[in-house]
Each structure stands twice: as structure tokens, then as C-alpha cells.
Amino acid sequence: MSSMKTAQKLQLENEQLRAKLHLKDSQIEKQSQYISNLEAALKDLKKHRFGVKTEKTNKDQLPLFNEVEMIDDAKITTKPKGKKKKAGKRKTLPKDLPRIQEIHDIEENQKLCPHDGNKLKHIGDVITEELYFKPAVIKVIEHKQYKYACSCGKHIITAKKPKSIIPKSMATPELLSYITISKYADSLPLYRLSGMFKRIDAQISRQVMADWMIKCSKAIQPLVNLVRDELYNHACIHIDETTLQVLKESGKKASSKSYMWIQQAGDNIIFNYHPTRGEIVIKELLENYQGAIMTDGYPAYDKIAKLYNIKHLACWVHARRYFIKVLDNCDNANASKMIELIGKLYAIEKQFKNKDPKIIYQKRQKYSKPVLNEIREFLDEILHSTLPKGLMGEALGYLHNQWHKLIGYIDDGNYPIDNNTAENAIRPFVIGRKNWLFANTPSGAHASANMYSLMETAKAHGHNVYDYFAHIYKILPLVESIEDYEKLLPWNVKFG
């Protein structure tokens, strides 16, 4: 009897030890996974801070974006490889730049042949070009308004001077355009610009320039509204957002985050400032819109898209980016294969870029749809055998969760495959933010939104932005009707 009790006791102790061992193994596995995730995050952080920013894969990896073998359409041809361009040849300077010709001749005694004494003939010229630059020169435009009076002493009249976009200001349209371009296109903080003006004997404080920019931003508001109206006529709108710090904002700490939202469709780009990243902002931006939106994976877009019955598309670049992170940390055959398959989608897009939307739709149905089916099959094959908390698990999870939005682009030739255009459009603002760091007030943030909106739209329509802003700053004080505003829109203004 005692031996039976001893056996039961030993068996119980054995089970308890096994349970403890299993628990310990489980804890070790979790710790190992946690350490692995920390190492991956550290590596990703180091790459972001110190590494190359491009997402292109290593040249030894698969030719991800050149795979056109699967396309057998007879009409598709690839460009033959030409001769390799010689490196180091300097480009000629633009022909429309003013030229000052300097003649260099030999001495008179050198114009006789040293062999037979005959006079040398002029047989040609050797022309080289140098680029001349002179720093900005400040001039004062003095407005002299003639006054007339009748000898009866009852009537006096003064000639009118041209209206100014900022009444009683000393700033010309050209000066305001220069400040606009310097701050919003060249990312120069106003205090630096003030120092530059000081070097050429012009005293313009940053406070004065800030006030001018806010007033100019209000003057261009009708143009920004018209650009926004045109943007909503497109079949698909790209949307993205980035952070902005506003120091003096009611109800918020100076260190808290606000947001600059961007909408882009075709060549039209709109920036919108808002203190939050909440659903209410997206609701305001998409109210009465009936098309499609292309966004990242931020969940708030889903809710508003369902509310307004808007087709929601997801970005293949974001999906691909997760697998790039996997390869940045380790060799992974599954990640490489997934990037290869995504590369096929982009190779197909490249073949039909800028074609008629009907043609794009047909080609996507013929070529892209089978590749998407292949990606889905491979995803289903490896999804449940991959740890969900690792980098590869996160990549597969994102692809799985966003799938119905990722494949939506093939339903219409007007739909984009990714959100790259919005990311590219928001980049000038991000670069500027690195220089001027923050906005002082909400009015300054709204001013920046208007300026970036019209500037990036003008750039997208091919304008020299200095010429464009100088032109609209000159004409806006004279505008009297909606038709006058429409003439100043980037797609209606013509130069030269």
C-alpha cells in the first residue's frame, strides 16, 4: 500500500515538474521572441537614422520590378538596349538665358604664318560657357501720385496707384513671391531670410514677413477652394497625413502633436491643417464625395469609407515595405518570393502607364488578376505556419487584413496601385518642417496649408512657382468675379 502511495506521489511530482518545465520553455520562447523583436526594431531604427533611405532591394536579389516575361501581349515591346551613355559630359546651359559675349582674339603679330609669312584666315570659333550669378539687388519703387486742383478751390483730385494685395505695405508682388518661395519651396525659416535681407541692406523682420504670409494665404483662399472643388471631381483621391507641432494652440500643450493632412488627385494637391488625427477630420474631408480613396492602413479611414459608401483602396508599397523590413533583418525565402510577386504587379503597371483607363482595366484583368491570385495562394500557404508577432508575421498579417482593399485597384483603370503620389506630394512639407520645426499659431499652420496647396499644385502643372505667385499676387487685388479667380488657377494661367 505504501509503495502504491509512493508511486502516485512520484507520478504527481513528475507531472508537476513537467508542467513547470513546459511553462519555463514557454517563457524562454516568449523571451526569445521578445529579444528578437527588440533586435529587429533596433536594426530598423539604426537603418532609419543612419542607413540608406531607398526601399530598393539589393542588386543580388531578384529583379523585382523588371519581370515582364509573364506578359505575352504582342503589342508590348521593350526598348532595345542602346549604347551606354558616356559619363562626365557637362550639359549645355539653357538657350533662353541672356548671354554676354566676350571676344578673345590673338595678337596682331600672331596673325602671320611663321612658315611663309602669309596672313592667317579666321576659320572658326571655340565656344565655352560659364554661368554668371549676381546676388539679389534691392530696389525701391517710388510711387508718385500727381495731385490736381481747380483754382476755384472746390475740387482736388489725386491719381490712383495700383491696388496692392496687402494695402499700405511696402511689399511688391515680386518680394512677396520671393518670400513665399523661400519659405515654402526652399524651406528657409523666416529668421534666416531676415538675415539674408540684412546683408543687402534691407531690414525686414521675421514678424513682418510672417504677417505678410498670413495675409497672402487669406488672399489665395478662393483659389485653394477652387482647386479643392476640382480635386473632388476625380475618380480617386489619395489621402495621407503627417505631424506638425503648433506652439500656441488653445487647449493643447506646446509639445503635443497636430496634423497636416494632404489630398491629391491628378495634378491637384490640397493641404489641410487640423489639431487632431481623429475620424472627424476624415469625415469633413470626404463629405459629399462619391469616388474612391487610396490610403495607408490607418483604421479610421475604414469607418468613414463605410459611412459614405466610398470604395477604399490600400497601398501596395506599404504592404511591400513590411517584407523589405524582414529582408533588412535576415534572409527569408518567403519574404523574397512575396516581394518578387509584388514586383510582377508593378512590372505590369509600368507597361500600361498613362494609357486610357479602359485599356488599363483590361490589362489588369488579364495580367494582374492571375498574379494577385498567386499572391493570395502563397499567403494562405504560409500565414498560419508563421509566428504572428515576428516581422514576417506582421508582414503577412498586414497583407491578409488589407487584402480586400489591396486588390480593389484592378476594378477600375482610374484607380492607382499605391499611395506614392500622396507621399511624394507631402514630402516638401516634411522637408520644410525639419528646418522651421513648428508653427507658432494655428493661423500660421492654416497659412502654411494654403501656401503648400497652391504651390504644389502650380508645380504639378509645370509652372515656375516664383513667376506664378508674383503673377497672382499682382492680379488678385483686381479680381471682381468668380470668373476672374478661375483665370488665375494653375491650369488656366499661361506664361510666354
C-alpha positions as CSV (number, residue, x, y, z in Angstrom):
1,M,0.0,0.0,0.0
2,S,2.8,2.4,0.9
3,S,4.6,1.6,-2.3
4,M,1.4,2.5,-4.3
5,K,1.2,5.8,-2.5
6,T,4.9,6.4,-3.2
7,A,4.4,5.7,-6.9
8,Q,1.4,8.0,-7.0
9,K,3.4,10.7,-5.2
10,L,6.3,10.3,-7.6
11,Q,3.9,10.4,-10.6
12,L,2.3,13.6,-9.3
13,E,5.7,15.2,-8.7
14,N,6.7,14.2,-12.2
15,E,3.6,15.8,-13.8
16,Q,4.3,19.0,-11.7
17,L,7.9,19.1,-12.9
18,R,6.8,18.6,-16.5
19,A,4.3,21.4,-16.2
20,K,7.0,23.7,-14.7
21,L,9.4,22.7,-17.4
22,H,6.7,23.4,-20.1
23,L,6.0,26.8,-18.5
24,K,9.7,27.6,-18.4
25,D,10.1,26.6,-22.1
26,S,7.2,28.7,-23.0
27,Q,8.6,31.7,-21.1
28,I,12.0,31.2,-22.7
29,E,10.3,31.1,-26.1
30,K,8.4,34.3,-25.4
31,Q,11.6,36.0,-24.1
32,S,13.5,34.8,-27.2
33,Q,10.8,36.3,-29.4
34,Y,10.7,39.5,-27.4
35,I,14.5,39.8,-27.7
36,S,14.3,39.0,-31.4
37,N,11.6,41.7,-31.9
38,L,13.8,44.2,-30.0
39,E,16.8,43.4,-32.1
40,A,14.8,43.8,-35.2
41,A,13.3,47.2,-34.0
42,L,16.8,48.4,-33.1
43,K,18.2,47.4,-36.5
44,D,15.2,49.1,-38.2
45,L,15.8,52.3,-36.1
46,K,19.5,52.3,-37.0
47,K,18.7,52.0,-40.7
48,H,16.1,54.8,-40.4
49,R,18.6,57.0,-38.6
50,F,21.9,56.2,-40.4
51,G,21.1,54.0,-43.4
52,V,20.2,54.5,-47.0
53,K,16.6,55.6,-47.2
54,T,15.7,53.9,-50.5
55,E,13.5,50.8,-50.4
56,K,15.1,49.3,-53.5
57,T,16.3,45.8,-52.8
58,N,19.9,44.5,-53.2
59,K,21.1,44.1,-56.7
60,D,21.8,40.4,-55.9
61,Q,18.2,39.8,-55.1
62,L,15.6,39.1,-57.7
63,P,14.9,41.7,-60.4
64,L,11.6,42.6,-58.7
65,F,10.4,45.4,-60.9
66,N,11.6,44.2,-64.4
67,E,9.7,41.0,-64.7
68,V,7.8,41.3,-67.9
69,E,8.2,37.7,-69.0
70,M,4.7,36.8,-68.0
71,I,3.2,39.4,-70.4
72,D,2.7,37.8,-73.8
73,D,0.8,40.6,-75.5
74,A,2.2,41.0,-78.9
75,K,1.7,44.8,-78.8
76,I,4.0,45.2,-75.9
77,T,7.6,45.8,-76.8
78,T,10.6,46.6,-74.7
79,K,13.1,49.2,-75.6
80,P,16.4,47.9,-77.1
81,K,19.4,48.5,-75.1
82,G,21.3,51.4,-76.6
83,K,24.9,52.4,-76.2
84,K,25.9,53.2,-72.7
85,K,26.0,57.0,-72.1
86,K,29.4,58.5,-71.6
87,A,29.8,59.8,-68.1
88,G,31.2,63.2,-67.2
89,K,29.9,65.3,-70.2
90,R,28.6,68.7,-69.0
91,K,25.1,69.6,-70.0
92,T,24.8,72.8,-72.1
93,L,23.2,75.8,-70.4
94,P,19.6,76.7,-71.2
95,K,19.4,78.6,-74.5
96,D,16.8,81.1,-73.2
97,L,19.2,82.5,-70.6
98,P,20.6,86.0,-71.5
99,R,24.1,85.8,-72.9
100,I,27.0,88.3,-72.7
101,Q,29.6,87.6,-75.4
102,E,33.2,88.2,-74.6
103,I,35.5,88.0,-77.7
104,H,39.1,86.7,-77.3
105,D,41.4,87.3,-80.2
106,I,45.1,86.6,-80.8
107,E,47.7,89.4,-81.0
108,E,48.2,91.1,-84.4
109,N,51.7,89.8,-84.8
110,Q,50.4,86.2,-84.3
111,K,48.1,86.6,-87.3
112,L,51.0,85.9,-89.7
113,C,52.2,82.4,-90.5
114,P,55.6,81.7,-89.1
115,H,56.4,79.4,-92.0
116,D,55.6,81.6,-95.1
117,G,54.6,85.0,-93.7
118,N,51.0,84.8,-95.2
119,K,48.1,86.4,-93.3
120,L,46.1,83.8,-91.3
121,K,42.4,83.3,-92.1
122,H,39.6,83.2,-89.5
123,I,38.3,79.6,-89.9
124,G,36.1,79.2,-86.8
125,D,35.5,79.7,-83.1
126,V,35.9,77.7,-79.9
127,I,33.0,78.5,-77.7
128,T,32.8,77.7,-74.0
129,E,30.2,78.8,-71.5
130,E,30.3,80.0,-67.9
131,L,27.4,80.6,-65.6
132,Y,27.3,84.1,-64.1
133,F,25.4,84.9,-60.9
134,K,24.8,88.1,-59.1
135,P,23.2,88.2,-55.7
136,A,19.8,89.8,-55.3
137,V,19.7,93.6,-55.5
138,I,17.0,95.5,-53.6
139,K,15.4,98.5,-55.3
140,V,12.8,100.9,-54.1
141,I,9.8,101.6,-56.3
142,E,8.7,105.1,-55.6
143,H,5.0,105.8,-56.4
144,K,4.5,109.5,-57.2
145,Q,0.8,110.3,-57.4
146,Y,0.0,113.6,-59.1
147,K,-2.5,115.8,-57.4
148,Y,-4.6,118.4,-59.3
149,A,-6.7,121.2,-58.0
150,C,-9.0,123.8,-59.5
151,S,-8.3,127.5,-58.9
152,C,-11.8,127.7,-57.5
153,G,-10.5,125.8,-54.5
154,K,-13.5,123.4,-54.6
155,H,-12.1,120.4,-56.4
156,I,-8.9,118.3,-55.8
157,I,-8.1,115.0,-57.4
158,T,-5.2,112.6,-56.9
159,A,-4.1,110.0,-59.4
160,K,-4.6,106.4,-58.2
161,K,-1.8,103.9,-57.8
162,P,-2.2,100.2,-58.5
163,K,-4.0,98.2,-55.8
164,S,-1.8,96.1,-53.5
165,I,-2.5,92.6,-52.2
166,I,-1.5,93.9,-48.8
167,P,-2.7,97.5,-48.6
168,K,-0.3,100.1,-47.0
169,S,2.5,97.5,-47.2
170,M,5.9,98.2,-48.7
171,A,6.0,94.7,-50.2
172,T,5.7,94.3,-54.0
173,P,4.2,91.1,-55.6
174,E,7.7,90.1,-56.5
175,L,9.0,90.5,-53.0
176,L,6.1,88.5,-51.6
177,S,6.6,85.8,-54.2
178,Y,10.3,85.6,-53.3
179,I,9.5,85.2,-49.5
180,T,6.8,82.6,-50.3
181,I,9.1,80.5,-52.5
182,S,12.0,80.8,-50.0
183,K,9.9,79.6,-47.1
184,Y,7.6,77.1,-48.7
185,A,9.5,75.8,-51.7
186,D,13.1,76.2,-50.4
187,S,12.3,75.5,-46.7
188,L,14.1,78.6,-45.4
189,P,12.9,79.7,-41.9
190,L,11.9,83.4,-41.9
191,Y,14.7,84.3,-39.4
192,R,17.3,83.1,-41.9
193,L,15.6,85.0,-44.6
194,S,15.6,88.1,-42.5
195,G,19.4,87.7,-42.1
196,M,19.8,87.4,-45.8
197,F,17.9,90.6,-46.4
198,K,20.0,92.3,-43.8
199,R,23.2,91.5,-45.8
200,I,21.8,93.5,-48.7
201,D,20.8,96.5,-46.5
202,A,17.1,95.6,-46.3
203,Q,15.6,95.5,-42.8
204,I,12.6,93.1,-42.8
205,S,11.9,91.3,-39.6
206,R,10.5,87.8,-39.5
207,Q,7.4,89.0,-37.6
208,V,6.6,91.3,-40.5
209,M,7.2,88.5,-43.1
210,A,5.1,86.1,-41.0
211,D,2.2,88.7,-41.0
212,W,2.6,89.1,-44.8
213,M,2.4,85.3,-45.4
214,I,-0.8,85.0,-43.3
215,K,-2.4,87.8,-45.3
216,C,-1.3,86.4,-48.6
217,S,-2.6,83.0,-47.6
218,K,-6.0,84.5,-46.9
219,A,-6.0,86.3,-50.3
220,I,-5.4,83.0,-52.1
221,Q,-8.1,81.1,-50.2
222,P,-10.6,81.4,-53.1
223,L,-8.1,79.8,-55.4
224,V,-7.4,77.0,-52.9
225,N,-11.2,76.4,-52.6
226,L,-11.5,76.1,-56.4
227,V,-8.6,73.6,-56.5
228,R,-10.3,71.6,-53.8
229,D,-13.6,71.6,-55.9
230,E,-11.7,70.3,-58.9
231,L,-10.0,67.6,-56.8
232,Y,-13.3,66.1,-55.8
233,N,-14.2,65.6,-59.4
234,H,-11.6,62.8,-59.7
235,A,-12.4,59.1,-59.5
236,C,-9.9,58.5,-56.7
237,I,-8.3,60.7,-54.1
238,H,-5.0,59.9,-52.3
239,I,-5.0,60.8,-48.6
240,D,-2.1,60.9,-46.2
241,E,-1.2,62.9,-43.0
242,T,1.9,63.9,-41.1
243,T,2.6,65.5,-37.7
244,L,3.0,69.2,-37.0
245,Q,3.8,71.0,-33.8
246,V,1.8,74.2,-33.0
247,L,3.1,76.1,-30.0
248,K,0.2,78.4,-29.2
249,E,-3.0,76.3,-29.6
250,S,-6.0,76.6,-27.3
251,G,-6.5,73.6,-25.0
252,K,-3.2,71.9,-26.1
253,K,0.3,71.7,-24.7
254,A,3.0,73.2,-26.9
255,S,4.7,69.8,-27.1
256,S,1.5,68.0,-28.3
257,K,1.1,66.8,-31.9
258,S,-1.2,68.4,-34.5
259,Y,-1.6,67.2,-38.1
260,M,-1.2,68.3,-41.7
261,W,-3.5,66.3,-44.0
262,I,-3.0,66.0,-47.7
263,Q,-5.4,65.2,-50.5
264,Q,-4.1,64.6,-54.0
265,A,-5.9,63.7,-57.3
266,G,-4.3,64.2,-60.7
267,D,-2.2,67.4,-60.6
268,N,-4.3,68.9,-57.8
269,I,-3.0,68.9,-54.2
270,I,-4.7,70.2,-51.1
271,F,-3.1,70.5,-47.6
272,N,-5.4,70.8,-44.6
273,Y,-4.4,71.6,-41.1
274,H,-6.2,70.1,-38.1
275,P,-5.2,69.7,-34.4
276,T,-6.3,66.1,-34.3
277,R,-6.0,62.8,-36.3
278,G,-9.5,61.7,-35.4
279,E,-12.3,60.3,-37.6
280,I,-14.0,63.8,-37.6
281,V,-11.2,65.1,-39.8
282,I,-11.6,62.4,-42.4
283,K,-15.4,62.8,-42.2
284,E,-15.0,66.5,-43.1
285,L,-12.6,65.9,-45.9
286,L,-14.8,63.3,-47.6
287,E,-18.2,64.7,-47.0
288,N,-20.3,64.5,-50.2
289,Y,-17.5,62.7,-52.1
290,Q,-18.6,59.6,-54.1
291,G,-15.4,58.2,-55.6
292,A,-12.6,56.1,-54.2
293,I,-9.8,56.8,-51.7
294,M,-6.3,55.5,-51.5
295,T,-4.8,55.5,-48.0
296,D,-2.4,53.7,-45.7
297,G,-3.7,51.2,-43.1
298,Y,-5.0,53.8,-40.5
299,P,-8.3,52.2,-39.3
300,A,-10.2,55.5,-39.1
301,Y,-10.4,55.5,-42.9
302,D,-12.4,52.3,-43.0
303,K,-15.2,53.6,-40.8
304,I,-15.7,56.8,-42.8
305,A,-15.4,55.0,-46.1
306,K,-18.3,52.7,-45.0
307,L,-20.3,55.6,-43.7
308,Y,-20.2,57.4,-47.1
309,N,-20.1,54.2,-49.2
310,I,-16.7,55.1,-50.6
311,K,-14.5,52.5,-52.2
312,H,-11.4,52.1,-50.1
313,L,-8.1,51.1,-51.7
314,A,-4.9,50.1,-49.9
315,C,-1.3,50.8,-50.9
316,W,0.9,48.0,-52.3
317,V,4.0,50.0,-51.4
318,H,3.0,49.8,-47.7
319,A,2.5,46.1,-48.0
320,R,5.8,45.6,-49.7
321,R,7.6,47.7,-47.1
322,Y,6.8,45.1,-44.4
323,F,8.6,42.4,-46.4
324,I,11.5,44.7,-47.0
325,K,12.0,45.1,-43.3
326,V,12.1,41.3,-43.0
327,L,14.9,41.1,-45.5
328,D,16.7,44.0,-43.8
329,N,17.0,41.8,-40.7
330,C,17.6,38.4,-42.1
331,D,17.5,36.2,-45.2
332,N,14.0,34.9,-45.7
333,A,13.0,33.0,-48.8
334,N,9.2,33.6,-48.2
335,A,9.7,37.3,-47.9
336,S,11.9,37.3,-51.1
337,K,9.2,35.4,-53.0
338,M,6.5,37.7,-51.8
339,I,8.5,40.8,-52.9
340,E,9.1,39.1,-56.3
341,L,5.3,38.6,-56.8
342,I,4.6,42.2,-55.8
343,G,7.3,43.2,-58.3
344,K,5.3,41.5,-61.0
345,L,2.3,43.7,-60.3
346,Y,4.5,46.8,-60.7
347,A,6.1,45.4,-63.9
348,I,2.6,45.1,-65.4
349,E,1.7,48.7,-64.3
350,K,4.8,50.0,-65.9
351,Q,3.8,48.6,-69.3
352,F,0.5,50.4,-69.3
353,K,1.3,53.6,-67.5
354,N,-0.6,56.7,-68.8
355,K,-2.8,54.6,-71.1
356,D,-6.5,55.0,-71.5
357,P,-8.3,53.8,-68.3
358,K,-10.3,51.3,-70.3
359,I,-7.1,49.7,-71.6
360,I,-5.6,49.7,-68.1
361,Y,-8.6,48.0,-66.8
362,Q,-8.5,45.3,-69.5
363,K,-4.8,44.6,-69.0
364,R,-5.1,44.4,-65.2
365,Q,-7.9,41.9,-65.6
366,K,-5.8,39.9,-68.0
367,Y,-2.3,40.1,-66.3
368,S,-2.6,41.5,-62.8
369,K,-5.5,39.3,-61.6
370,P,-3.6,36.0,-62.0
371,V,-0.7,37.4,-60.1
372,L,-3.0,38.5,-57.3
373,N,-4.4,35.0,-57.2
374,E,-0.9,33.6,-56.9
375,I,-0.1,36.0,-54.0
376,R,-3.2,35.0,-52.2
377,E,-2.5,31.3,-52.6
378,F,1.1,31.8,-51.3
379,L,-0.2,33.9,-48.4
380,D,-2.7,31.2,-47.4
381,E,0.0,28.6,-47.6
382,I,2.4,30.3,-45.1
383,L,0.2,32.5,-43.0
384,H,-0.8,30.1,-40.3
385,S,2.7,28.4,-40.0
386,T,4.4,31.8,-39.3
387,L,4.6,33.3,-35.8
388,P,2.3,36.3,-35.8
389,K,4.4,38.5,-33.6
390,G,7.6,38.4,-35.6
391,L,8.4,40.7,-38.6
392,M,7.3,38.1,-41.1
393,G,4.1,37.5,-39.1
394,E,3.4,41.2,-39.1
395,A,4.0,41.5,-42.9
396,L,1.7,38.6,-43.6
397,G,-0.9,39.9,-41.1
398,Y,-0.9,43.3,-42.8
399,L,-1.3,41.7,-46.3
400,H,-4.1,39.4,-45.0
401,N,-6.0,42.2,-43.2
402,Q,-5.7,44.7,-46.0
403,W,-6.3,42.2,-48.8
404,H,-9.8,43.3,-50.0
405,K,-8.5,46.9,-50.2
406,L,-5.2,45.9,-51.9
407,I,-6.9,44.1,-54.8
408,G,-9.5,46.8,-55.4
409,Y,-7.3,48.8,-57.8
410,I,-7.9,46.3,-60.7
411,D,-11.6,47.2,-60.7
412,D,-11.1,50.5,-62.5
413,G,-8.4,51.8,-64.8
414,N,-8.5,55.2,-62.9
415,Y,-7.5,53.6,-59.6
416,P,-3.8,53.7,-58.5
417,I,-1.9,50.7,-57.2
418,D,-0.3,52.7,-54.3
419,N,-0.3,55.9,-52.4
420,N,3.1,57.0,-53.6
421,T,1.8,60.2,-55.2
422,A,0.5,61.5,-51.8
423,E,3.7,60.6,-50.1
424,N,5.7,62.4,-52.7
425,A,3.4,65.4,-52.5
426,I,3.7,65.7,-48.7
427,R,7.5,65.5,-48.9
428,P,8.1,69.2,-49.4
429,F,6.2,70.0,-46.2
430,V,8.1,67.3,-44.3
431,I,11.4,68.8,-45.5
432,G,10.3,72.3,-44.6
433,R,9.3,71.1,-41.1
434,K,12.8,69.8,-40.5
435,N,14.0,73.4,-41.0
436,W,11.4,75.6,-39.3
437,L,10.4,72.8,-36.8
438,F,7.0,74.2,-35.8
439,A,4.2,76.6,-36.4
440,N,3.7,79.3,-33.8
441,T,-0.1,79.6,-34.0
442,P,-3.0,77.8,-35.7
443,S,-3.4,80.8,-38.1
444,G,0.3,80.2,-39.2
445,A,-0.5,76.5,-39.7
446,H,-3.5,77.2,-41.8
447,A,-1.5,79.7,-43.8
448,S,1.1,77.0,-44.5
449,A,-1.6,74.7,-45.6
450,N,-2.9,77.2,-48.2
451,M,0.6,78.1,-49.4
452,Y,1.6,74.5,-49.9
453,S,-1.7,73.6,-51.6
454,L,-1.3,76.3,-54.3
455,M,2.4,75.9,-54.6
456,E,2.5,72.1,-55.1
457,T,-0.5,72.3,-57.5
458,A,1.3,75.0,-59.5
459,K,4.5,72.9,-59.6
460,A,2.5,69.8,-60.7
461,H,1.1,71.9,-63.6
462,G,4.6,72.8,-64.7
463,H,4.9,76.4,-63.6
464,N,7.9,78.3,-62.3
465,V,6.4,78.9,-58.9
466,Y,8.1,82.3,-58.5
467,D,6.6,83.6,-61.7
468,Y,3.2,82.1,-60.8
469,F,3.0,83.6,-57.3
470,A,4.3,87.0,-58.5
471,H,1.5,87.0,-61.2
472,I,-1.3,86.1,-58.8
473,Y,-0.2,88.5,-56.1
474,K,-0.3,91.2,-58.7
475,I,-3.7,90.3,-60.2
476,L,-5.7,89.2,-57.1
477,P,-6.3,92.8,-55.8
478,L,-8.1,93.5,-59.2
479,V,-10.4,90.4,-59.1
480,E,-14.1,91.1,-59.1
481,S,-15.8,87.8,-60.0
482,I,-15.5,84.0,-59.8
483,E,-14.5,84.0,-63.5
484,D,-11.6,86.3,-62.6
485,Y,-10.4,83.8,-59.9
486,E,-10.7,80.9,-62.3
487,K,-8.4,82.6,-64.8
488,L,-5.7,82.5,-62.0
489,L,-5.9,78.8,-61.4
490,P,-2.7,76.9,-62.2
491,W,-4.2,75.0,-65.2
492,N,-5.5,78.3,-66.7
493,V,-2.5,80.6,-66.3
494,K,-0.2,80.7,-69.3
495,F,3.3,82.2,-69.4
496,G,5.4,83.1,-72.5
